[in-house]
Amino acid sequence: MAFMYPAHYPTVPLKWDESPWMTVSTDTQEEALLSNVEIRITAQVYMPN
């Protein structure tokens, strides 16, 4: 099965799991916040209370 990327997206995402509407430049503070949230979610999934 061939990978077909929709033509209406302006650019290909930077990563495979990244949304097509994500901006290329991300603020450092926003990047740190997202990383922190991902770590907390991962901790909850693998080590439930």
C-alpha positions as CSV (number, residue, x, y, z in Angstrom):
1,M,0.0,0.0,0.0
2,A,1.5,3.3,-1.1
3,F,1.7,6.3,1.3
4,M,-0.4,9.1,-0.2
5,Y,-0.1,12.5,1.4
6,P,-3.1,14.7,0.9
7,A,-2.3,17.5,-1.6
8,H,-4.3,20.2,0.4
9,Y,-1.7,20.3,3.2
10,P,0.8,23.1,2.6
11,T,3.9,21.2,3.9
12,V,4.8,17.7,5.0
13,P,4.9,17.4,8.8
14,L,8.4,17.5,10.4
15,K,7.8,14.2,12.1
16,W,5.5,11.2,11.3
17,D,3.4,11.7,14.4
18,E,3.1,15.5,14.1
19,S,-0.1,17.2,13.0
20,P,0.0,18.8,9.5
21,W,-1.1,22.2,11.0
22,M,1.8,22.3,13.5
23,T,4.1,25.3,12.9
24,V,7.7,24.8,12.0
25,S,9.1,27.1,14.6
26,T,8.1,26.3,18.2
27,D,8.8,28.5,21.1
28,T,11.3,27.1,23.6
29,Q,8.9,27.6,26.5
30,E,6.1,25.9,24.6
31,E,8.4,23.0,23.8
32,A,9.3,22.6,27.4
33,L,5.6,22.6,28.4
34,L,4.7,20.0,25.8
35,S,7.6,17.8,26.9
36,N,6.5,18.1,30.6
37,V,2.9,17.1,29.7
38,E,4.2,14.1,27.6
39,I,6.3,12.9,30.5
40,R,3.4,13.2,33.0
41,I,1.0,11.3,30.6
42,T,3.6,8.6,30.0
43,A,4.1,8.2,33.8
44,Q,0.4,7.9,34.3
45,V,0.0,5.2,31.6
46,Y,2.9,3.1,32.7
47,M,2.6,3.6,36.5
48,P,-1.1,4.0,37.4
49,N,-2.0,4.8,41.0
